[in-house]
Amino acid sequence: MNKRNRFWILILIGVGIIVLLMMISSAISLGEKLRTLHPYVEYGFYALYTILVYFLIINPVRIILFAPTFSITTTMEENNQKRTQVYKRVAKNIIENNVLTTEEATTLNNSFKDKEELRVALNNVFNTAIKKEIRNIIIRNATTVMISTAISQNGKLDMFTVLSVNLKMIKEIVLKCGFRPSYARLGKLSLNVVGTALVAETLEGLDFNDIFPQSTVNFFADIPLMKPIASSILQGISNALLTLRIGFITRRYLFSDVKDATKTAIRREAIKESMQTLPVVMKDVVSFIPNRIIKLFTKKPEPVKEEAL
């Protein structure tokens, strides 16, 4: 293991410890309040909290870390057999995830016999079906973040929501691709995720008056509840935009390991794509809530019974 990988592994461990301490601090703070009701309520909360942290935080991180990786040293390795084995493992992961059509899966499976054919087949899959699926994953998770943080109005809950959803998003992207970024890029991603979660907590105090010009504030002042609703929506949009950014950075880390992509270029392109995708997320949010309400009051059609002959 080289010094660069060792450095970023230490960064990952450090970020993990910080997140763990944040989670423990939040749990103790809320647990002490629940103790006034009954000690068993506090114990039950700790048990439930531990289960949630495992499934929403620890398990996604475990899945990401144990996925195979493509790095410059792997793809440029002179030992072609080692490189081919990595390709085969990634291809098998993609086929097992049922992302591809039957024809695409068959083509990829048949290419295992020839390493060059396998490389070309993987490249085609990544740039068609996988990229499209990753975009859908990013939009879906950004929509979840926007709805959740706009409704909750609690800084600590927003932080936990953004942290868990972003980790889940990265996990889903890694599973769809069949591989993860290098340790260096995972370290950078972890810093981005934690930074986004901390920003989500500070957005709780977002003031409507500080964002819009006075003329707009005066216009909305006459509309009941408009200012707090607008502030909530702005919090949701801000968190969704940050989630989109992390999603597209993750995708670019996965798809540009062998390219001379600079850190500045990756961030700039991710922000640009996030701004372009944000209207799609907002459209999904607008259609999500009415559809849910309609489903609540819509009676499911009864199955048609076949008449006996």
N, C-alpha and C positions, 0 to 999 in steps of 0.2 A: 504494500500500500504506500503510495507516494505522499509527500508532505502536504500537497494541496488537498487530497482526499481526506487526510487525517485532520486537517484544519477544519474542513466543512462538516466532518462528522462531529467534531467537538462543538461546532456552532449548532448543529441539529440537537445534540444532547442538551446544550445550554438553553436553547429555545424550548425544548421539551420540559426542562425543569421549571422554567419561568411559567409556562402554561399550567403545569401541574400545581405550582404554588398559587397561581391565580384561581384555579378551580377550588383548591382546598380553602383558600381565604374566603371565597364567596360562599362555600358550603358551611363553614363555621359561622360566618356572619348571620346567615339565614337560620341555621340550626339553633343558635342561641335565642333567636326570637321565638322559634317553635317550642323551645323548652318551657316557656311560660304556660303553654297549653297543657303539656304533659311530657315527661321524659321519653315515653315510648314513641310519641309523635316525632321527636327529634331523632331517635334511633332509626325509625322507619324512613325518615327523610334521608338520612345518611346512606342507608342501604339502597334506596331508590336512586339517589344521586350517583353512587358508585357504579351501579348498573348502567345508568345513562352515559356517564363519562367513558366507561369501557366501550360501549357500542357506538357512541357518537364521536369519540376522540381517539381512544387507544387502538381500537380495532382497525379503523381506516388507516392510521399511521402504520400499523403492522403490515397491512396488505400492501401499502405503497413501498415500504422499505424492502419487502421480500420479493417484489417483482423483479424480473430481469432488467438489465439496463443496457442501453446503447450509449457508448461513449466514443470519443475520438480514438482512444487506445484500443478499443475493441474492433471498431470498423476498419482501422488501419493496421490491425494485427497481421503479421506475416503468416502466422499459423492459420491457414484458411479453414482447417478443420474446426478450430475453436470458434471462429466467426460463424461458420455454417451451423454449428450447434446452437448458437444464440438465435440465429434466424429461425431455425426450426422450432425452438421453444416458443418464440414470439408468435410464429404462425399458428402453432397449436393452440395457444391461448386465445388468439383471435377467432379461430374456428369454433372453439368451445363456447365462446361468448354469444354465439348466434347473431352476430352483427351482419354477416354477409348473406347474400342470396345463395340458393343452392348451387347455382352455376359458378358464382365467385368462389365459394368454399371448395367446390370440386377442382377448379383451376388451381387454387392455392395448394390444395392437398396433393395434386398430381405433380407439382413443381418441386417436391421434396427430393426427387432423384438427382436434380442438377442444381448446384449452388448458385450459378449465375441466373438461371431461370427462376429460382426461388427469390433472389434479390429483386429481380424485375417485378415479379408477381406481388411481393410485399410492397414495393414502391407504388404500384398501381392501386392496391387496396388502401394504402394510407392516404393517397391523394384523392380518393373518390368516396367510398363508403365510410371510412373511419373519420375523415375530416367533417363530413356532414353530420355524423352521429355525435361527434365532440361538440359541434356548434349547438346541437339540440340539448345536450347535457348542460352546457354553459347557460343557455337561455332559461332552461327549466329551474336551475338552482338560483339564478339571479332573480327570477320571478318569486321563488319561495322566500328569499331574503327580503325582497321589497315588501311583500305582503306582511311577513312576520314582524319586521322592525317598524313598519308603519303603524301596526296595530298595538304592539306591546307597550311602547312608551316607558320602557324601563331600561336604563343604561346597561346594567349587568346582564339582564336577559338578552338584550340586543347583542352584547359582546359574545355571549355563549352561543347564540343562534348563528351569528356570522362565522364564528370559529368552526362550529360543527358542520355547517352547510358547506363552507369552503373546503374543509378537509374531505367531506363526502364527495364534493365535486371533483377534487383532484383524484380521489380514489376511483371514481367512476371513469374518469378519463384514462387513468393508468390501466384499468381493467379492459377498457375497450381497445386501447392500443396494444396491450399485451406486454408493455414494458414501461419503465419509469425513467425520469431524467437522471443525470449523473448526480453524485453526492453534492457536488459544488452547486448545481442548480436547485437541488432539493433544499440546500441550506438557504439559498436566496429566496426560494419560494416560501419557506417557513417564516422568514423574517417578514415577507409581504403579508402573509396570512395573519400573523400576530399583530402587525401594524394596523391592518384593516379592522381586526376585532377591537383594538383599542380606540380607533377612530369611531367605530360604531357606538362605543360607550359614551364618548364625548359629545356625540350628536344629539344626545337626549336633551341638552339645553339649547338646542338650535332656536334662535330668535327670529321670528318672521320679520320683525322690523329692521334687523341688521342685514337682510338679504335683498329685499325689494325696495325700490325708491319710495319716497314719502307719498307720492301721488297714488301709487298702487296700494299702499297701506291704508290711506284714507278711503279709497274705493271699497276695500274689503271690510273696513271697520263697521260699516252699516249692515253687513250681512252676518247674522247670528252664527257663532261657532266656526266661522270661515277661517279665522286666523289659526286656531289650534289644529284644525283639519289640514290646512295647507302646510303647516309646520311638520305634521306627521307624514304627509305625503313626501315632503322634501327629504326627510330622514330616510324614508324607504328608497327614494330614487338615488340618494347619495350612496347608500349601502349596496344597492343593486349595481351601480356603476363601478364601485370598487370590486365587487364580486366578478363582474364581467372582465375587468382588467386582469384579475388573477387567473381567471379561466383561459384567457387568450395568451397570457404570458406562459402558462403551463403548456398550452398547445405549441407555442413557438419554441419552447425549450425542447419539447419532444421531437419536433419536426426540423430543427435546425442544428442538431448536435454536430453534424459534419460540415456545416457552413460557417463562413466567417462573419457571423452575425454579432454585432457589438451590443453591449448592454443597453446603450442609449437607443439604438435602432429598434431593439426588441420592445423596449418600454414605449417608444413613440408609436410604433405600429399597433401595440396592444391598446393604448389609449384611443387611437384613431378608430380602431375596430369596435371598441367598447361604446364610443359615442354613436357610431353608426347602428349598433345593435340595440341600444337603449330604447328607441321607439318601439321595437318589436316586443321587448319585455313589458313596456307600459301598456301596449295593446293587449298582451296576454293577461295582465293584471286586471284591466278594465273588463275584459270578457269573462274572467275567472269568477269574480264575486257574483254577478247576476246569474250566471249559469248554475252556481252552487245553490243560490236561493231558489231558483226555478226547480231544481232537482228535489229540494226539500218538500216542495208543495205539489210535486207531480207524482201521481199514482202510477206505479209500475204496471205495465200491461200484463194481464194474466196469460200464462202459456196456453196456446190453443190445443185443446184436447182432440185427439183423433177419434172420430166416430167408429164405433165397433161395426164391423161388417156383418 
